């Protein structure tokens, strides 16, 4: 048995989301404040039946809009929060879910239970609210003109519930009939689930507790073993509690009692023996390595109190070989936080896992564990080792087919995603306009492709693994043509759109020939995306998808030319196959903003457009073919000065040349094989950034991006 899906309604940012969980390991990713942690909090509140811990701030913000139509209390609708848990059940656990079967005709393997935080009695609640509001009005203070200067609470239903939520609300439990739900676990219209009544057997709370045990390993792990002992979760104290709760008990271990009374060294041998399985589990992670110290558990107090308090056992690190681990040791505080964090997580996981297995009566068949941000203080290789081995640490005996451990990891680590790939990822997409979250199951991304398109899917996964997976954590993405744009874009943002620095942007270098392959992924994620690319004008036939993306070489399918060349076409597959889906240069020049923007408004392409430029008393609209040419056009006088010779765009005797000749010379300079574009970018970075202008087409793209995310982020609240 395992949790197939969760549906959360009206809880914080999670207005209505369905989250499908992997049978073993699910990884929650998304930008900050997207609802990953809120999912864990919702499970924690509902499964623990913690109704007193709910507050009015847990309701989705839309719950409070228009709850009193025209101030009419009778039309007020108190908000509710609900959690649906869908379980996939195997034969060994059918006896556990009898009370959840919607009918005797039930067939299939999904059973569901809804937990709802709702008013005990809506009518009575509204009556009491009406009385409280009337009393508040009667006690209002007025000035000499009869105007109200102060009115006590409650002025609205939200204020009333702030004071009375615990008294007016309760948790209710319902049986869900899967035949009344679609594939996304959304019920059909007018469906009313059956309320679970204590008179018919177990209460809803008892049912949940008999099926699922939920534990959390929170992100805030205090790891320091300092002399003052002012941290609430010191590693050594945690180990002492672990011993006391899970391992051999002192009163039953007579050999140890004798050892304690005769020799502290025997006690240390005993501790080493007791913790051997735990330390062995650590070794399976591939850490400590050859150059890292070994872990030693050693007594530090009087033997009679060694296991009776949290200070009884302390962690030391041995710098010697396995044969002599106690001759050169250092206290816990002398080792790094990453090492402590790893040990702490493993100890905690083994501890809560053992607590679940030690339940003798009515042990829940399912153990769900949430781990928040395990990457804290861990270096890259160790992050990957941990996520690779964590399920092995919690492995069950193969004979226990009726038991199941599921793990949910929330993370901001691209390296953890690198290790596990797309399938376990659940992407929390923050909808900035609607101030809510949608959750995408990236295992379904594989269904996006027809059989002949699977190479594109494989390319995307390999590319992101070889580069980075920052797309899943960003407020927006900027896809750029090449290395020059990637190097210069941060400085261009600093120069022209500094507000974007407050947002988390991921800049992904994708090239012109392969950029359109990212369209399925960007569309699936619904991520706000700016594409910065080159118009890449050529003469000849329209290039095929397989043509080389290097624009400075003559191609079989076209020869690089000035943008103004008659009948020129583009060699850029991104412009042909993604946005604006045009190949004639004349059409690209005339394309509207709407043509450059996707239908959903989330994606915008920016490429070179005509810029008015003056030289030697001549003015003309000219379009650069590449970033370097466009930069020269937008900064023509600056680039042609002697002081800028090192960026290689200055043309000799430029004052003698006409505007057309000068631009053609710059075009030929840039497309020549000896022109080093990376050196151009690095040279430009060395210049005073106040002296040059951001190319017009890039500025326009950044303005669009700022309008899409900066305002939304500031209004998010």
C-alpha positions as CSV (number, residue, x, y, z in Angstrom):
1,X,0.0,0.0,0.0
2,X,1.2,3.5,-0.8
3,X,-0.1,7.0,-1.3
4,X,-0.9,7.5,-4.9
5,X,-2.0,11.1,-4.7
6,X,-2.8,14.0,-2.4
7,X,-5.3,16.7,-3.2
8,X,-5.1,19.9,-1.1
9,X,-7.7,22.6,-1.4
10,X,-7.7,26.1,0.0
11,X,-4.5,25.8,2.2
12,X,-2.3,28.8,1.9
13,X,-1.0,29.1,-1.7
14,X,-2.4,25.7,-2.5
15,X,-5.9,26.7,-3.7
16,X,-6.6,23.4,-5.4
17,X,-3.6,21.1,-6.3
18,X,-3.3,17.4,-6.9
19,X,0.2,15.9,-6.2
20,X,0.9,12.4,-7.4
21,X,3.5,10.7,-5.3
22,X,6.0,8.1,-6.5
23,X,5.8,4.7,-4.8
24,X,9.3,5.2,-3.3
25,X,10.8,8.7,-3.6
26,X,9.2,11.9,-4.7
27,X,11.2,15.2,-5.1
28,X,9.4,18.5,-4.6
29,X,11.1,21.4,-6.4
30,X,10.1,24.9,-7.3
31,X,10.8,28.6,-6.6
32,X,10.7,29.9,-3.1
33,X,7.3,30.5,-1.7
34,X,5.7,28.0,-4.2
35,X,4.1,25.7,-1.6
36,X,6.5,22.8,-1.2
37,X,6.8,23.1,2.6
38,X,3.1,23.9,2.9
39,X,2.3,20.5,1.5
40,X,4.2,18.9,4.3
41,X,2.6,21.2,6.9
42,X,-0.9,20.3,5.6
43,X,-0.2,16.6,6.0
44,X,1.2,17.2,9.4
45,X,-1.8,19.1,10.6
46,X,-4.4,16.8,9.1
47,X,-2.9,13.4,9.9
48,X,-2.1,14.5,13.5
49,X,-5.7,15.8,13.9
50,X,-4.2,19.1,15.1
51,X,-7.3,21.2,14.6
52,X,-6.2,23.6,17.3
53,X,-3.0,24.5,15.4
54,X,-4.9,25.9,12.4
55,X,-5.1,29.6,12.1
56,X,-7.1,31.9,9.8
57,X,-3.8,32.5,7.9
58,X,-3.9,28.9,6.7
59,X,-6.9,29.6,4.5
60,X,-6.1,30.6,0.9
61,X,-6.3,34.3,0.4
62,X,-9.2,34.0,-2.0
63,X,-11.3,32.5,0.8
64,X,-11.8,35.9,2.3
65,X,-12.9,37.6,-0.8
66,X,-16.6,38.3,-1.1
67,X,-17.6,36.1,1.9
68,X,-20.1,38.7,2.8
69,X,-22.0,39.8,-0.3
70,X,-23.0,43.4,0.2
71,X,-22.4,43.1,3.9
72,X,-25.2,40.5,4.2
73,X,-24.2,38.1,7.0
74,X,-26.8,35.5,5.8
75,X,-25.0,35.2,2.5
76,X,-21.6,34.8,4.2
77,X,-19.8,31.5,3.4
78,X,-17.2,30.4,6.0
79,X,-14.1,29.0,4.3
80,X,-12.9,25.4,4.6
81,X,-9.6,23.5,4.0
82,X,-9.5,19.9,2.9
83,X,-7.0,17.2,2.2
84,X,-7.8,14.1,0.1
85,X,-5.5,11.1,0.5
86,X,-5.7,8.4,-2.2
87,X,-4.2,5.1,-1.4
88,X,-3.2,2.3,-3.8
89,X,-3.9,-0.9,-1.9
90,X,-2.5,-4.3,-2.4
91,X,-4.1,-7.6,-1.4
92,X,-2.1,-7.9,1.9
93,X,-3.7,-4.7,3.2
94,X,-7.3,-5.0,2.1
95,X,-8.4,-5.8,5.6
96,X,-7.1,-2.4,6.7
97,X,-9.3,-0.4,4.5
98,X,-12.7,-2.1,4.9
99,X,-14.1,1.0,6.4
100,X,-13.0,3.1,3.4
101,X,-14.8,1.0,0.8
102,X,-17.5,3.1,-0.7
103,X,-19.7,0.1,-1.5
104,X,-19.8,-3.7,-1.6
105,X,-19.4,-3.4,-5.4
106,X,-16.0,-1.7,-5.1
107,X,-13.5,-2.9,-7.6
108,X,-10.1,-1.6,-8.2
109,X,-7.1,-0.6,-6.1
110,X,-7.8,3.1,-5.1
111,X,-9.4,4.1,-1.9
112,X,-9.7,7.6,-0.7
113,X,-10.3,9.6,2.5
114,X,-11.0,13.3,2.8
115,X,-10.2,15.3,5.9
116,X,-11.9,18.6,6.0
117,X,-11.4,21.5,8.4
118,X,-14.8,23.2,8.4
119,X,-17.4,24.8,10.7
120,X,-19.0,22.5,13.2
121,X,-22.4,24.1,12.4
122,X,-22.5,26.9,9.8
123,X,-25.9,28.3,10.8
124,X,-24.9,28.5,14.5
125,X,-21.6,30.0,13.6
126,X,-23.3,32.8,11.5
127,X,-25.8,33.5,14.3
128,X,-23.0,33.9,16.8
129,X,-21.0,36.1,14.4
130,X,-24.1,38.2,13.8
131,X,-24.6,38.7,17.5
132,X,-20.9,39.6,18.0
133,X,-20.9,42.0,15.1
134,X,-24.0,43.7,16.4
135,X,-22.5,44.1,19.9
136,X,-19.3,45.5,18.4
137,X,-21.3,48.1,16.5
138,X,-23.2,49.1,19.6
139,X,-19.9,49.8,21.4
140,X,-18.5,51.8,18.5
141,X,-17.1,55.3,19.4
142,X,-18.4,58.3,17.5
143,X,-17.4,62.0,17.3
144,X,-19.6,65.0,17.7
145,X,-20.8,64.7,14.1
146,X,-21.9,61.1,14.7
147,X,-19.1,59.6,12.6
148,X,-17.6,56.3,13.9
149,X,-14.1,56.9,15.0
150,X,-13.5,53.4,16.4
151,X,-15.4,50.1,16.0
152,X,-14.4,47.1,18.1
153,X,-13.9,43.7,16.4
154,X,-15.3,41.8,14.7
155,X,-15.9,44.0,11.7
156,X,-16.0,41.0,9.4
157,X,-16.1,37.2,9.5
158,X,-12.3,36.9,9.3
159,X,-11.9,38.9,12.5
160,X,-14.5,36.9,14.2
161,X,-12.8,33.6,13.3
162,X,-9.4,34.9,14.4
163,X,-10.8,34.8,17.9
164,X,-13.1,31.8,17.7
165,X,-11.6,29.4,15.1
166,X,-10.9,26.7,17.6
167,X,-14.4,26.8,19.0
168,X,-16.2,27.0,15.7
169,X,-14.3,24.6,13.5
170,X,-13.5,20.8,13.6
171,X,-11.9,18.1,11.5
172,X,-14.4,15.9,9.6
173,X,-13.6,12.7,7.8
174,X,-15.2,11.3,4.6
175,X,-15.0,8.2,2.5
176,X,-14.3,8.9,-1.2
177,X,-15.7,6.8,-4.1
178,X,-13.1,6.7,-6.8
179,X,-15.7,6.0,-9.4
180,X,-16.9,9.6,-8.9
181,X,-13.5,11.0,-9.7
182,X,-11.6,11.6,-12.9
183,X,-8.0,10.6,-13.7
184,X,-6.8,13.8,-12.0
185,X,-8.7,12.9,-8.8
186,X,-11.2,15.7,-9.2
187,X,-14.8,14.7,-8.3
188,X,-17.8,14.9,-10.6
189,X,-20.3,17.8,-10.1
190,X,-22.7,17.5,-7.2
191,X,-20.8,14.5,-5.7
192,X,-21.2,14.4,-1.9
193,X,-18.8,12.1,0.0
194,X,-20.0,10.0,2.9
195,X,-19.2,11.2,6.4
196,X,-17.3,8.7,8.5
197,X,-19.2,8.1,11.7
198,X,-17.8,6.7,14.9
199,X,-21.0,4.6,15.3
200,X,-20.0,2.5,12.3
201,X,-16.6,1.5,13.6
202,X,-13.4,3.4,13.8
203,X,-13.4,7.2,13.8
204,X,-11.7,9.0,11.0
205,X,-8.7,9.8,13.1
206,X,-8.3,6.2,14.1
207,X,-8.5,5.1,10.5
208,X,-5.8,7.5,9.4
209,X,-3.5,6.5,12.4
210,X,-4.0,2.8,11.5
211,X,-3.0,3.4,7.9
212,X,-0.3,6.1,7.8
213,X,2.5,7.3,10.0
214,X,3.9,10.7,8.9
215,X,7.3,11.9,10.2
216,X,9.3,15.0,9.3
217,X,13.0,15.9,9.2
218,X,12.8,19.6,9.1
219,X,15.4,21.9,7.4
220,X,16.4,23.7,10.6
221,X,18.8,21.1,12.1
222,X,21.0,22.5,14.9
223,X,24.2,20.7,14.7
224,X,26.7,22.4,16.9
225,X,28.1,20.6,20.0
226,X,29.3,23.6,21.9
227,X,30.4,23.9,25.5
228,X,27.5,26.1,26.5
229,X,25.0,23.5,25.3
230,X,22.5,26.2,24.1
231,X,21.4,24.4,21.0
232,X,18.2,22.4,21.2
233,X,19.3,19.6,18.9
234,X,23.0,18.9,19.5
235,X,24.2,15.9,17.7
236,X,25.5,14.1,20.7
237,X,22.3,14.6,22.7
238,X,20.4,13.2,19.7
239,X,22.6,10.1,19.8
240,X,21.9,9.7,23.5
241,X,18.2,9.8,22.9
242,X,18.5,7.5,20.0
243,X,20.2,5.0,22.3
244,X,17.7,5.3,25.0
245,X,14.7,4.9,22.7
246,X,15.9,2.3,20.2
247,X,18.8,0.2,21.3
248,X,19.5,-2.1,24.2
249,X,18.1,-0.9,27.6
250,X,20.5,-0.6,30.4
251,X,18.4,-2.4,32.9
252,X,18.2,-5.5,30.8
253,X,21.9,-5.6,29.8
254,X,23.6,-7.2,32.8
255,X,26.9,-7.7,31.0
256,X,27.0,-3.9,30.4
257,X,26.1,-3.1,34.0
258,X,29.1,-5.2,35.1
259,X,31.3,-3.5,32.5
260,X,30.1,-0.1,33.7
261,X,31.0,-0.9,37.2
262,X,34.5,-2.2,36.4
263,X,35.8,-0.3,33.4
264,X,35.0,2.7,31.4
265,X,36.9,1.2,28.5
266,X,34.4,-1.7,28.5
267,X,31.6,0.8,28.3
268,X,33.2,2.4,25.3
269,X,33.5,-1.0,23.7
270,X,29.8,-1.5,24.4
271,X,28.8,1.8,22.8
272,X,30.9,1.0,19.8
273,X,29.1,-2.3,19.4
274,X,25.7,-0.8,19.9
275,X,26.2,1.9,17.3
276,X,28.0,-0.4,14.8
277,X,24.9,-0.9,12.6
278,X,24.2,2.9,12.5
279,X,27.8,3.7,11.7
280,X,27.8,1.0,9.1
281,X,24.8,2.6,7.5
282,X,26.8,5.8,7.2
283,X,29.6,4.0,5.5
284,X,27.2,2.9,2.7
285,X,26.8,6.5,1.7
286,X,30.5,6.5,0.7
287,X,31.3,8.9,3.6
288,X,33.6,9.3,5.5
289,X,36.1,9.0,2.7
290,X,39.8,8.1,2.9
291,X,40.8,11.5,4.2
292,X,37.9,12.1,6.5
293,X,37.9,11.2,10.2
294,X,36.0,8.2,11.6
295,X,33.1,8.6,14.0
296,X,33.5,7.3,17.5
297,X,30.9,7.2,20.3
298,X,32.6,7.5,23.7
299,X,31.5,7.9,27.3
300,X,32.2,11.2,29.0
301,X,30.4,11.0,32.4
302,X,30.1,8.8,35.4
303,X,29.1,5.3,34.3
304,X,26.0,5.2,36.6
305,X,24.5,8.2,34.6
306,X,26.0,7.5,31.2
307,X,22.6,6.7,29.6
308,X,20.2,8.5,31.8
309,X,20.6,12.1,30.5
310,X,21.3,13.8,27.2
311,X,24.9,14.6,28.2
312,X,25.8,11.0,28.8
313,X,27.3,10.2,25.4
314,X,29.3,12.5,23.1
315,X,30.5,12.3,19.6
316,X,34.3,12.3,18.9
317,X,36.2,12.0,15.7
318,X,39.1,9.6,15.4
319,X,42.1,10.5,13.3
320,X,43.7,7.1,13.6
321,X,43.2,3.8,11.8
322,X,40.5,1.3,12.5
323,X,42.8,-0.7,14.7
324,X,43.4,2.2,17.1
325,X,40.5,4.7,17.0
326,X,40.8,6.2,20.4
327,X,44.3,7.3,20.7
328,X,43.9,10.6,18.8
329,X,40.4,11.9,19.0
330,X,38.8,15.3,18.7
331,X,35.4,16.6,20.1
332,X,32.4,16.9,17.8
333,X,32.8,20.7,17.4
334,X,36.1,20.2,15.6
335,X,34.4,18.8,12.5
336,X,32.5,20.5,9.7
337,X,28.7,21.1,9.5
338,X,28.3,18.9,6.4
339,X,29.6,15.8,8.2
340,X,27.4,16.5,11.2
341,X,24.4,17.1,9.0
342,X,24.8,13.8,7.3
343,X,25.2,11.9,10.6
344,X,22.2,13.7,12.1
345,X,20.0,12.9,9.1
346,X,20.9,9.3,9.1
347,X,20.5,8.9,12.8
348,X,17.1,10.7,12.7
349,X,15.9,8.6,9.8
350,X,16.9,5.4,11.4
351,X,15.3,6.5,14.7
352,X,11.9,7.4,13.3
353,X,12.0,4.3,11.0
354,X,12.7,2.1,14.1
355,X,10.0,3.8,16.1
356,X,7.5,2.9,13.3
357,X,8.7,-0.8,13.2
358,X,8.6,-1.0,17.0
359,X,4.8,-0.3,17.1
360,X,3.5,-3.7,18.2
361,X,-0.2,-3.2,17.9
362,X,-2.0,-1.7,14.9
363,X,1.2,-0.6,13.2
364,X,0.4,1.6,10.2
365,X,1.2,-0.1,7.0
366,X,2.6,3.0,5.4
367,X,5.4,5.2,6.7
368,X,5.6,8.6,5.0
369,X,8.8,10.6,5.7
370,X,9.3,14.3,4.6
371,X,12.9,15.5,4.4
372,X,13.3,19.3,4.0
373,X,16.4,20.4,2.1
374,X,18.9,17.6,2.9
375,X,21.6,19.5,0.9
376,X,22.3,21.9,3.8
377,X,26.1,22.0,4.4
378,X,26.7,19.0,2.1
379,X,29.1,19.2,-0.8
380,X,27.9,18.2,-4.2
381,X,29.1,14.6,-4.2
382,X,27.6,13.9,-0.8
383,X,24.2,15.4,-1.9
384,X,24.2,12.9,-4.7
385,X,25.3,10.0,-2.5
386,X,22.7,10.7,0.1
387,X,19.8,10.8,-2.4
388,X,21.1,7.7,-4.1
389,X,21.3,5.7,-1.0
390,X,18.6,7.1,1.3
391,X,16.0,4.4,0.3
392,X,18.6,1.7,1.0
393,X,18.9,3.1,4.6
394,X,15.2,2.5,5.1
395,X,14.9,-0.8,3.3
396,X,12.4,-3.2,4.7
397,X,12.7,-7.0,5.0
398,X,11.5,-8.5,1.8
399,X,9.1,-10.7,3.8
400,X,7.2,-7.5,5.0
401,X,5.3,-7.1,1.8
402,X,2.4,-5.4,3.7
403,X,4.7,-2.5,4.8
404,X,5.8,0.4,2.7
405,X,8.1,3.4,3.2
406,X,7.6,6.5,1.1
407,X,10.0,9.4,1.0
408,X,9.3,13.0,0.0
409,X,12.3,15.3,-0.4
410,X,12.0,19.1,-0.8
411,X,15.1,20.6,-2.3
412,X,16.8,23.5,-4.1
413,X,19.7,21.4,-5.1
414,X,20.3,20.9,-8.8
415,X,22.7,18.1,-8.0
416,X,20.0,16.0,-6.4
417,X,17.9,16.5,-9.5
418,X,20.9,15.5,-11.6
419,X,21.1,12.2,-9.7
420,X,17.4,11.2,-10.0
421,X,16.3,12.6,-13.4
422,X,12.9,13.8,-14.3
423,X,10.6,11.0,-13.2
424,X,10.4,11.6,-9.4
425,X,10.2,15.4,-9.8
426,X,7.0,17.2,-8.7
427,X,7.4,20.8,-9.9
428,X,5.5,23.5,-7.9
429,X,4.8,26.2,-10.4
430,X,4.0,29.5,-8.8
431,X,1.3,31.4,-10.7
432,X,2.3,35.0,-10.0
433,X,-0.9,36.5,-11.4
434,X,-3.3,34.4,-9.5
435,X,-1.2,34.1,-6.4
436,X,-1.5,30.4,-6.3
437,X,0.4,27.2,-7.1
438,X,0.0,24.4,-9.6
439,X,1.9,21.1,-9.2
440,X,3.2,19.3,-12.3
441,X,4.2,15.7,-12.3
442,X,7.3,15.5,-14.5
443,X,6.9,11.8,-15.0
444,X,4.0,12.8,-17.3
445,X,6.4,14.9,-19.3
446,X,7.4,11.7,-21.0
447,X,3.9,11.4,-22.4
448,X,4.4,14.7,-24.2
449,X,6.3,13.1,-27.0
450,X,5.3,10.8,-29.9
451,X,7.6,7.9,-30.6
452,X,9.6,9.7,-33.2
453,X,10.1,12.7,-30.8
454,X,11.6,10.7,-28.0
455,X,15.2,11.7,-29.0
456,X,14.2,15.3,-28.2
457,X,13.1,14.2,-24.7
458,X,16.3,12.3,-24.2
459,X,18.3,15.4,-25.4
460,X,16.6,17.6,-22.9
461,X,17.2,15.3,-20.0
462,X,20.9,14.8,-20.9
463,X,21.4,18.5,-21.5
464,X,20.0,19.6,-18.2
465,X,22.0,16.9,-16.4
466,X,25.2,18.0,-18.1
467,X,24.6,21.7,-17.4
468,X,22.2,22.5,-14.5
469,X,18.5,22.2,-13.6
470,X,18.0,25.8,-12.3
471,X,14.9,26.0,-14.4
472,X,13.0,24.3,-11.6
473,X,13.9,26.9,-9.0
474,X,13.7,30.1,-11.0
475,X,11.2,33.0,-11.2
476,X,11.9,33.1,-14.9
477,X,14.4,31.8,-17.5
478,X,16.5,33.6,-20.1
479,X,17.5,31.4,-23.0
480,X,20.5,32.8,-24.8
481,X,22.2,32.1,-28.1
482,X,25.7,31.5,-26.9
483,X,28.6,32.1,-24.6
484,X,28.8,35.8,-25.4
485,X,25.2,36.5,-24.3
486,X,25.7,34.4,-21.2
487,X,28.7,36.3,-20.1
488,X,27.3,39.8,-20.9
489,X,23.7,39.4,-19.8
490,X,24.3,39.9,-16.0
491,X,26.0,43.2,-16.7
492,X,23.3,44.3,-19.2
493,X,20.7,43.6,-16.6
494,X,22.7,45.7,-14.1
495,X,22.9,48.6,-16.7
496,X,19.3,48.7,-18.0
497,X,17.0,46.7,-15.8
498,X,18.4,46.5,-12.3
499,X,15.0,45.6,-10.8
500,X,15.5,42.1,-12.3
501,X,18.3,41.6,-9.9
502,X,15.7,41.1,-7.1
503,X,14.4,38.1,-9.0
504,X,15.9,34.6,-9.4
505,X,16.7,34.3,-13.1
506,X,18.4,31.3,-14.7
507,X,20.4,32.0,-17.8
508,X,20.6,28.9,-20.0
509,X,22.9,28.8,-23.1
510,X,21.0,26.8,-25.8
511,X,22.4,27.8,-29.2
512,X,20.4,28.7,-32.3
513,X,20.2,25.2,-33.9
514,X,19.0,23.4,-30.7
515,X,17.0,26.1,-29.0
516,X,13.6,25.1,-30.4
517,X,14.0,21.7,-28.8
518,X,13.4,23.4,-25.4
519,X,9.9,24.4,-26.4
520,X,8.1,21.2,-25.0
521,X,9.8,21.6,-21.7
522,X,9.2,25.4,-21.4
523,X,5.5,24.8,-22.4
524,X,5.1,22.0,-19.9
525,X,6.5,24.0,-17.1
526,X,4.7,27.2,-18.0
527,X,7.8,29.1,-16.9
528,X,8.1,32.8,-17.8
529,X,10.9,32.8,-20.4
530,X,12.8,35.3,-22.5
531,X,14.6,34.0,-25.6
532,X,17.5,36.2,-26.7
533,X,18.8,35.0,-30.1
534,X,20.3,36.3,-33.4
535,X,18.4,37.0,-36.6
536,X,21.1,35.1,-38.5
537,X,20.4,36.3,-42.1
538,X,21.7,34.1,-45.0
539,X,21.2,33.9,-48.7
540,X,20.2,30.7,-50.4
541,X,17.7,28.1,-49.5
542,X,16.0,27.8,-46.1
543,X,18.3,25.8,-43.8
544,X,17.2,22.4,-42.5
545,X,17.0,21.6,-38.7
546,X,20.3,19.7,-38.9
547,X,22.3,22.6,-40.2
548,X,25.3,23.9,-38.2
549,X,24.5,26.7,-35.7
550,X,27.7,28.5,-36.3
551,X,26.7,31.6,-38.2
552,X,30.2,32.7,-39.2
553,X,30.7,29.9,-41.8
554,X,29.3,29.6,-45.3
555,X,26.6,26.8,-45.2
556,X,25.3,24.4,-47.8
557,X,21.9,25.9,-47.0
558,X,22.9,29.6,-47.1
559,X,25.7,32.1,-46.8
560,X,25.9,34.7,-44.1
561,X,24.8,38.1,-45.4
562,X,23.8,41.6,-44.2
563,X,20.3,41.7,-42.9
564,X,19.2,44.2,-45.5
565,X,20.2,41.8,-48.4
566,X,17.2,41.3,-50.7
567,X,15.4,37.9,-50.2
568,X,17.5,37.0,-47.2
569,X,16.2,34.3,-44.9
570,X,17.2,33.2,-41.4
571,X,19.2,30.1,-40.5
572,X,18.0,30.2,-36.9
573,X,15.8,27.2,-36.3
574,X,14.4,28.8,-33.1
575,X,12.9,31.6,-35.1
576,X,11.6,29.2,-37.8
577,X,10.2,26.5,-35.5
578,X,9.3,28.3,-32.2
579,X,8.7,32.0,-32.3
580,X,7.6,33.8,-34.4
581,X,7.7,30.8,-36.8
582,X,8.9,32.9,-39.8
583,X,11.9,32.4,-42.1
584,X,11.9,35.4,-44.3
585,X,14.1,38.2,-42.9
586,X,11.6,40.8,-44.2
587,X,8.8,39.1,-42.3
588,X,10.9,38.9,-39.1
589,X,11.7,42.6,-39.3
590,X,8.0,43.4,-39.5
591,X,6.8,40.9,-36.9
592,X,4.6,42.4,-34.2
593,X,5.1,42.0,-30.5
594,X,2.1,39.6,-30.5
595,X,3.9,37.4,-33.0
596,X,7.0,37.4,-30.9
597,X,5.0,36.3,-27.8
598,X,3.5,32.8,-27.2
599,X,-0.3,32.4,-26.9
600,X,-0.2,32.0,-23.2
601,X,1.9,35.1,-22.8
602,X,4.7,33.3,-20.9
603,X,7.4,33.2,-23.7
604,X,8.9,36.1,-25.6
605,X,11.6,36.1,-28.3
606,X,14.0,39.0,-28.8
607,X,16.2,39.3,-31.9
608,X,17.8,42.1,-33.8
609,X,15.5,44.9,-35.2
610,X,16.3,48.1,-37.1
611,X,18.1,50.8,-35.1
612,X,18.6,54.4,-36.3
613,X,22.3,55.1,-36.4
614,X,24.3,58.1,-37.6
615,X,27.8,58.4,-39.0
616,X,29.6,61.2,-40.9
617,X,26.5,63.3,-41.2
618,X,24.5,60.3,-42.5
619,X,21.6,58.5,-40.7
620,X,19.9,55.2,-41.5
621,X,17.9,52.4,-40.0
622,X,20.2,49.4,-39.8
623,X,19.8,45.9,-38.4
624,X,22.7,43.9,-36.9
625,X,23.0,40.2,-37.9
626,X,24.5,39.1,-34.5
627,X,24.9,40.5,-31.0
628,X,28.4,41.9,-31.8
629,X,27.2,43.8,-34.9
630,X,24.2,45.0,-33.0
631,X,26.4,46.2,-30.2
632,X,28.6,48.1,-32.6
633,X,25.5,49.8,-34.2
634,X,24.0,50.9,-30.8
635,X,27.5,52.1,-29.7
636,X,29.0,53.1,-33.0
637,X,31.0,56.3,-32.0
638,X,32.2,54.6,-28.8
639,X,33.3,51.4,-30.6
640,X,35.2,53.4,-33.3
641,X,37.3,55.4,-30.8
642,X,41.0,54.5,-30.4
643,X,40.4,53.7,-26.7
644,X,38.2,50.7,-27.7
645,X,40.6,49.0,-30.0
646,X,40.9,46.0,-27.7
647,X,37.4,44.9,-28.3
648,X,38.2,44.4,-32.0
649,X,35.2,46.3,-33.5
650,X,37.1,49.4,-34.5
651,X,37.7,49.8,-38.3
652,X,40.8,51.5,-39.5
653,X,40.4,55.0,-41.1
654,X,36.7,54.8,-40.1
655,X,36.4,58.6,-40.4
656,X,36.9,58.3,-44.1
657,X,34.2,55.7,-44.6
658,X,30.5,56.0,-45.2
659,X,27.9,54.6,-42.9
660,X,27.1,51.7,-45.2
661,X,30.7,50.8,-45.8
662,X,31.5,51.0,-42.1
663,X,28.7,48.7,-41.2
664,X,29.7,46.2,-43.9
665,X,33.3,46.2,-42.6
666,X,32.1,45.5,-39.1
667,X,29.8,42.7,-40.4
668,X,32.7,41.1,-42.2
669,X,35.0,41.5,-39.2
670,X,32.6,39.7,-36.9
671,X,31.9,36.8,-39.3
672,X,35.6,36.2,-40.0
673,X,37.1,33.1,-38.5
674,X,39.8,34.9,-36.6
675,X,37.3,37.1,-34.6
676,X,37.2,35.7,-31.1
677,X,33.7,36.3,-29.6
678,X,34.6,35.3,-26.1
679,X,37.5,37.7,-26.1
680,X,35.1,40.4,-27.2
681,X,32.8,39.6,-24.3
682,X,35.6,39.5,-21.7
683,X,37.1,42.8,-23.1
684,X,33.7,44.5,-22.8
685,X,33.4,43.3,-19.2
686,X,36.6,45.1,-18.4
687,X,35.2,48.5,-19.7
688,X,33.4,51.1,-17.7
689,X,29.8,49.9,-18.0
690,X,28.4,53.5,-17.9
691,X,30.0,54.2,-21.3
692,X,28.1,51.8,-23.5
693,X,24.5,51.0,-24.2
694,X,22.7,47.7,-24.1
695,X,21.6,46.7,-27.6
696,X,18.1,47.8,-28.4
697,X,16.6,44.3,-29.0
698,X,18.0,43.0,-25.7
699,X,16.7,46.1,-23.8
700,X,13.2,45.5,-25.3
701,X,13.3,41.9,-24.2
702,X,14.5,42.7,-20.7
703,X,11.7,45.4,-20.4
704,X,9.1,42.7,-21.3
705,X,10.6,40.3,-18.7
706,X,10.6,43.0,-16.0
707,X,7.0,43.8,-16.8
708,X,6.1,40.1,-16.4
709,X,7.8,39.2,-13.1
710,X,9.0,42.3,-11.2
711,X,5.5,43.8,-10.7
712,X,4.0,40.4,-10.0
713,X,6.7,39.6,-7.4
714,X,6.2,42.9,-5.6
715,X,2.4,42.4,-5.5
716,X,2.7,38.8,-4.4
717,X,2.6,39.8,-0.7
